[in-house]
Amino acid sequence: MKKTKVLFLSTSDISGGAAIACFRAVSVVSKVAELEVNLLVQEKKSSSPFVQALAQTYWAKKMAFLRFVRERLGYWPQAKSKEVRFAYSPANTGVDISQHPLVQEADIIHLHWVHFGFLSLKSLEKLANLGKPLVWTLQDMWSFTGGCHYAGDCKGFQHACGNCPFLKNPHAQDLSHQVWKKKASFYPQAQWIVTPTSRWLTEQAKQSTLFKGMQVEHIPAPIDSHFFKPATSRKEVREDLHLPENAFILLFGAANINDPRKGFQYLIEALKQFSEALSAEERKNILLMVFGKFKPETLEGLPFEVKNLGRMNLEDLVKVYQSATAFVMPSLEDNLPNTILESLACGTPVIAFKSGGIPEMITHQKNGYLADYQSSIDFAKGLKWLYDAYKNTQSYDYEAYCEAAREIIERTYSEEIIKEKYVKFYQDLMTDKQNKLPKN
């Protein structure tokens, strides 16, 4: 039996949250016997056999970097401020991969996050002209906006964009409208099959003018629940990491903590308010661990002891999740954060804002705490709520929260469940393709 060839496209394989989410999806799909799966990226970082890179030589990698620079320079002079320099992508620079052997041989082309000089709008248009089924798994809102990755309060994507809040001089015919208009010129001929990973993003896509009338189907992001799993003994993990046995340990991390979208300033305020509700002795038994990229001064002035973990490999990261009492996520805009999936899979409750797809993963006061949006006061209440449950040794509430954290992963996001969803999705897609072929 001939296998269906599926080609995934992503700027990177494992650099960044969107890339990791893509890599995990490809890993799941590659286990389907009826499929032949490849992932084409701009530059390969992993050793995975199913990943192929466009940039393999020294000069090819230099050219990839120059494309990234050119795309950024196309936007930065128009950016409202330096804080939003990476919040918007004009997609004015990229590579034409339409004649690449893997693209030509593919039965299905499956896009993920393809920015930073990998695929431009022209590149996407050339793929649309191939007449192949084009699946697009959405990690953010870019595909249906005029260039922003998250629109915030702006609803321009429900119309034709313009007057973009990310631009220095917004007006009706600004860069965002031009990008939107370019997408609108070729999207209809592509007939995308759009697969957002959260129900929240699914609804946003359905409300957009660019994807109006197109197939939008929610397929959650998977996580390897055999790798990310609870520790047999939290005490032993803490001993291994040289952490205090009975401390209330909070964990926070992101690819770039200083990104305003990650909301670290709200966490700082919440920690200070939480601290005020504790005695001096209790404060000594609280530890905040932080991983990811950030400026050293970011962690200055916090009310508790802070352990800077920096960037971590996955094996060590699992132990850190297992050792923590809670993962804290003050993100202001997010789709389906990998960090929350990872924490829940390790049986660690999460305290976060009601934002984006996060409420789909956290059930309030069951496997974590959902704080009112941008309310550091309510976030602090969540910290105190979990602290009280954790310190009450006569109560089984905290362990129940941990069990509930793991349970939602097994029920909704495990590789086995997502694999079955993809099997049915691709089968339906190929059946539909065959039905559309002209009959002799």
Protein Blocks (a to p, Z undefined) as FASTA:
>chain_A
ZZdddddddfbfkgcjklmmmmmmmmmmmmpmkbccddddfbdfbfcfkbccfblbfklm
mmmmmmmmmmmmmmmmmpmblklmmmccfhlaccdfklgmklmmpmbdcdddfeehiacf
klmmmmmmnopacddddfblmlmmghiabekjafklmmnggjiakbmbgcfklmklmmmm
mmmmmmmmnopadddfbfklmmmmmmpmklgoiacddddddddfklmccdfblklmmmmn
opafkbccdddddfblmlmklommmmmmmmmmmmmmpcfklmmmpccddedjddfklmgo
iabdcddebjadfklmmmmmmmpmbdcdfbfbdcbdfklmmmmmnopacddddehjllmm
pcghklbccddehiaklmmmmmmmmmmmmmmmmbcklmmmmmmmmmmmmmmmgmklmmmm
mmmmmmmmmmmmmmmpccZZ
